């Protein structure tokens, strides 16, 4: 996989929503750890110049550095459903004015907050395109900056980011993108933007990975088990199935490069039973 391409920039002197009534998805280590600090007011006298990507994976946002070449630190904000809806509406309007029409696939808490409404808030909107080196990333980056400026920087510089693609082989990224469009779960739509939820099976395996292997998946969070249950429920509901076989789950995890243990899968099955009064995993199939 080609190395990431960074937008070239001058170093700064200082550092229509569609929802479900059901109860973004977390897919293991979706991005590098968050830093501290925040992007506040824009400074016209130090306007950032962004060059067009020239090849390889493109990062949104690009890494910001100060005059000494040190990374500028950013903090994460808590973004509730209304804030995300308004911010994405601004992104969609910006893209529309630029004549850009694009489709994103989102992974992370945005799906839970916007579509499933199983969480009150999330830190960001993690996304990926079908093509990791698409020049559309440039327009998305500028649209995200515009939405953040509209709110005085309160969204945070990384509120809309595609760092999750750093953990995806190119072929898997393309496969997931197409599967998301086929699944057809639209999280947000308006202007020049349509956002799809990643496949439920991928979301589910991401949670199994985090719960099974903290070293590679990251330290489990309080909501990870509940997320695994709701992703599994959405998969069964949308496919019209009552259960899924344990062998099928293992095949998913292998395909998505995720780890799982039978112990964790049993915990998920037990939690599913407590919430829906029936078993979701067929241990004989």
C-alpha positions as CSV (number, residue, x, y, z in Angstrom):
1,X,0.0,0.0,0.0
2,X,1.5,3.4,-1.0
3,X,2.5,5.7,1.8
4,X,0.2,8.5,2.8
5,X,0.4,11.8,0.9
6,X,0.2,14.9,3.0
7,X,-1.2,18.2,1.7
8,X,1.5,20.8,1.5
9,X,0.9,23.7,3.8
10,X,2.6,26.7,5.4
11,X,3.4,26.1,9.1
12,X,1.2,28.2,11.3
13,X,2.7,30.4,13.9
14,X,0.7,28.7,16.6
15,X,0.2,25.7,17.1
16,X,-31.0,15.7,5.3
17,X,-30.3,13.1,8.0
18,X,-31.9,9.6,7.9
19,X,-32.1,7.7,11.2
20,X,-33.3,4.5,12.7
21,X,-35.2,4.3,16.0
22,X,-33.2,1.2,17.0
23,X,-30.8,1.1,19.9
24,X,-20.6,4.0,13.8
25,X,-19.6,1.4,14.8
26,X,-16.2,0.8,16.2
27,X,-13.8,-1.3,14.3
28,X,-10.8,-1.9,16.4
29,X,-7.9,0.6,16.1
30,X,-9.6,2.9,13.7
31,X,-7.0,5.6,14.0
32,X,-4.0,6.8,15.9
33,X,-4.4,8.0,19.4
34,X,-6.0,11.4,19.9
35,X,-3.7,14.3,20.9
36,X,-4.4,17.4,23.0
37,X,-5.1,21.0,22.0
38,X,-7.7,22.4,19.6
39,X,-8.1,24.3,16.4
40,X,-9.7,27.6,17.3
41,X,-10.2,30.8,15.2
42,X,-8.8,31.0,11.7
43,X,-6.0,33.4,11.1
44,X,-6.3,35.1,7.7
45,X,-2.7,36.4,7.9
46,X,-1.4,32.9,8.0
47,X,-3.7,31.2,5.5
48,X,-2.9,27.5,5.0
49,X,-2.1,26.7,1.4
50,X,-3.2,23.1,0.4
51,X,-1.8,21.6,-2.7
52,X,-3.5,18.9,-4.7
53,X,-2.6,15.3,-3.8
54,X,-0.1,13.7,-6.2
55,X,-0.5,10.0,-5.5
56,X,-0.7,7.5,-2.6
57,X,-3.1,7.6,0.3
58,X,-4.3,11.1,1.3
59,X,-4.8,12.0,4.9
60,X,-7.7,14.2,6.1
61,X,-6.8,16.3,7.9
62,X,-3.2,16.5,6.9
63,X,-0.6,16.5,9.8
64,X,-0.1,20.1,11.0
65,X,3.3,21.2,12.1
66,X,4.7,24.3,13.7
67,X,7.7,26.4,12.5
68,X,10.1,23.9,14.2
69,X,8.5,21.0,12.3
70,X,6.8,19.6,15.5
71,X,3.3,18.1,15.2
72,X,0.6,20.5,16.3
73,X,-1.5,18.8,18.9
74,X,-5.4,18.7,18.6
75,X,-8.0,17.7,21.1
76,X,-11.2,15.8,20.6
77,X,-14.6,17.3,21.3
78,X,-17.8,15.6,22.3
79,X,-20.2,16.0,19.3
80,X,-23.9,15.3,19.9
81,X,-26.4,14.4,17.2
82,X,-27.6,17.9,16.5
83,X,-24.0,19.2,16.2
84,X,-23.0,16.5,13.8
85,X,-26.1,17.0,11.7
86,X,-25.4,20.7,11.4
87,X,-21.7,20.2,10.7
88,X,-22.4,17.6,8.0
89,X,-25.0,19.9,6.5
90,X,-22.3,22.6,6.2
91,X,-19.9,20.1,4.6
92,X,-22.6,19.1,2.1
93,X,-23.4,22.7,1.2
94,X,-19.7,23.5,0.8
95,X,-19.2,20.5,-1.5
96,X,-22.3,21.4,-3.5
97,X,-21.0,25.0,-4.1
98,X,-17.8,23.5,-5.4
99,X,-19.6,21.2,-7.7
100,X,-18.4,18.1,-5.8
101,X,-20.6,15.1,-5.3
102,X,-19.2,12.4,-3.2
103,X,-20.1,9.3,-1.2
104,X,-18.3,8.4,2.1
105,X,-18.5,5.3,4.3
106,X,-18.3,6.0,8.0
107,X,-16.9,3.9,10.8
108,X,-16.9,4.8,14.4
109,X,-19.4,6.4,16.8
110,X,-21.0,8.6,14.1
111,X,-23.2,5.6,13.1
112,X,-24.2,5.1,16.7
113,X,-24.9,8.7,17.3
114,X,-26.6,9.7,14.0
115,X,-28.3,6.5,12.8
116,X,-28.7,4.0,15.6
117,X,-29.0,6.7,18.4
118,X,-27.5,4.3,20.8
119,X,-25.0,6.9,22.0
120,X,-25.5,10.5,22.9
121,X,-22.3,11.7,21.4
122,X,-19.1,10.8,19.6
123,X,-15.6,12.4,19.2
124,X,-15.5,12.5,15.4
125,X,-16.7,11.1,12.1
126,X,-14.3,8.5,10.7
127,X,-14.7,7.9,7.0
128,X,-13.1,6.4,4.0
129,X,-13.6,6.6,0.2
130,X,-13.3,3.7,-2.3
131,X,-10.0,5.2,-3.6
132,X,-7.5,6.0,-0.9
133,X,-5.7,8.5,-3.2
134,X,-8.7,10.2,-4.6
135,X,-8.4,14.0,-5.2
136,X,-11.8,14.3,-3.6
137,X,-10.1,14.2,-0.2
138,X,-8.9,17.8,-0.9
139,X,-12.4,19.1,-1.2
140,X,-13.6,17.1,1.9
141,X,-10.7,18.5,3.9
142,X,-11.6,22.1,2.9
143,X,-15.3,21.5,3.6
144,X,-14.5,20.1,7.1
145,X,-12.4,23.2,7.9
146,X,-15.2,25.4,6.7
147,X,-17.7,23.6,9.0
148,X,-15.3,23.9,11.9
149,X,-14.7,27.6,11.3
150,X,-18.5,28.1,11.4
151,X,-18.4,26.9,15.0
152,X,-15.3,28.8,16.1
153,X,-13.2,25.7,16.0
154,X,-15.3,23.9,18.6
155,X,-15.6,20.7,16.4
156,X,-11.8,20.2,16.6
157,X,-9.4,20.0,13.7
158,X,-9.9,16.2,13.3
159,X,-13.7,16.1,13.7
160,X,-13.9,14.6,10.1
161,X,-11.0,12.3,9.4
162,X,-10.0,9.3,7.3
163,X,-7.2,7.9,9.5
164,X,-9.1,4.6,9.6
165,X,-7.9,3.8,6.1
166,X,-4.3,3.6,7.4
167,X,-5.3,0.2,8.9
168,X,-7.0,-1.1,5.8
169,X,-5.3,-2.9,2.9
170,X,-6.4,-1.2,-0.4
171,X,-8.3,-4.2,-1.6
172,X,-10.2,-4.5,1.6
173,X,-11.0,-0.8,1.6
174,X,-12.5,-1.1,-1.9
175,X,-14.5,-4.2,-0.9
176,X,-15.9,-2.6,2.2
177,X,-16.9,0.5,0.3
178,X,-18.8,-1.4,-2.3
179,X,-20.4,-3.6,0.4
180,X,-21.5,-0.5,2.3
181,X,-23.3,0.9,-0.8
182,X,-24.9,-2.5,-1.4
183,X,-26.1,-2.6,2.2
184,X,-27.6,0.8,1.7
185,X,-27.7,2.2,5.2
186,X,-27.6,6.0,4.7
187,X,-26.5,7.9,7.8
188,X,-26.6,11.3,6.2
189,X,-27.6,12.8,2.9
190,X,-27.7,16.4,1.6
191,X,-26.1,18.7,-0.9
192,X,-23.0,17.1,-2.4
193,X,-22.7,14.5,0.3
194,X,-24.0,11.0,1.0
195,X,-22.7,9.0,4.0
196,X,-23.2,5.3,4.3
197,X,-22.6,3.1,7.4
198,X,-19.9,0.4,7.0
199,X,-21.2,-3.2,6.7
200,X,-22.6,-4.4,10.0
201,X,-20.5,-7.6,9.9
202,X,-17.3,-5.4,9.7
203,X,-18.5,-3.2,12.6
204,X,-19.3,-6.4,14.6
205,X,-15.9,-7.9,14.0
206,X,-14.2,-4.7,15.0
207,X,-15.8,-4.9,18.4
208,X,-14.9,-8.5,18.8
209,X,-11.4,-7.6,18.0
210,X,-11.2,-4.9,20.6
211,X,-12.8,-7.1,23.2
212,X,-10.7,-10.1,22.4
213,X,-7.2,-8.5,21.9
214,X,-6.6,-5.2,23.6
215,X,-3.0,-5.2,22.4
216,X,-4.0,-4.9,18.7
217,X,-7.5,-3.7,19.1
218,X,-7.0,-1.0,21.7
219,X,-8.2,-1.0,25.3
220,X,-11.9,-2.0,25.5
221,X,-14.3,0.9,26.3
222,X,-17.5,0.7,28.4
223,X,-19.8,0.7,25.4
224,X,-17.9,-1.9,23.2
225,X,-20.0,-4.9,24.3
226,X,-23.2,-3.0,23.8
227,X,-22.0,-1.9,20.4
228,X,-21.2,-5.5,19.4
229,X,-24.8,-6.5,20.4
230,X,-26.5,-3.7,18.4
231,X,-24.3,-4.3,15.3
232,X,-25.1,-8.0,15.4
233,X,-28.8,-7.2,15.8
234,X,-28.7,-4.8,12.8
235,X,-27.1,-7.5,10.7
236,X,-29.7,-10.1,11.7
237,X,-32.6,-7.6,11.3
238,X,-31.6,-6.4,7.8
239,X,-30.8,-9.8,6.5
240,X,-34.0,-11.4,7.9
241,X,-32.0,-14.0,9.9
242,X,-32.6,-15.3,13.4
243,X,-29.0,-16.4,14.1
244,X,-25.6,-16.4,12.6
245,X,-23.3,-19.5,12.7
246,X,-20.0,-19.3,14.6
247,X,-18.1,-20.4,11.5
248,X,-19.5,-17.5,9.6
249,X,-18.3,-15.1,12.3
250,X,-14.8,-16.6,12.2
251,X,-14.8,-16.3,8.4
252,X,-15.7,-12.6,8.7
253,X,-13.0,-11.9,11.2
254,X,-10.4,-13.6,9.0
255,X,-11.6,-11.6,6.0
256,X,-11.4,-8.3,7.9
257,X,-8.1,-9.1,9.7
258,X,-9.8,-9.0,13.1
259,X,-9.2,-11.3,16.1
260,X,-11.9,-13.0,18.2
261,X,-12.2,-15.6,20.9
262,X,-15.0,-17.9,21.7
263,X,-15.1,-16.5,25.2
264,X,-15.8,-13.0,23.9
265,X,-18.3,-14.3,21.4
266,X,-20.2,-16.1,24.2
267,X,-20.2,-12.9,26.3
268,X,-21.8,-11.1,23.3
269,X,-24.3,-13.9,22.8
270,X,-25.2,-13.7,26.5
271,X,-25.6,-9.9,26.3
272,X,-27.7,-10.3,23.2
273,X,-30.0,-12.7,25.0
274,X,-30.4,-10.3,27.9
275,X,-31.4,-7.5,25.6
276,X,-33.5,-9.4,23.0
277,X,-34.6,-12.6,24.9
278,X,-33.1,-14.9,22.3
279,X,-29.8,-16.2,21.2
280,X,-28.0,-14.8,18.2
281,X,-25.1,-17.2,17.7
282,X,-25.6,-20.7,16.4
283,X,-22.8,-22.7,17.9
284,X,-23.5,-25.8,15.8
285,X,-23.3,-24.0,12.4
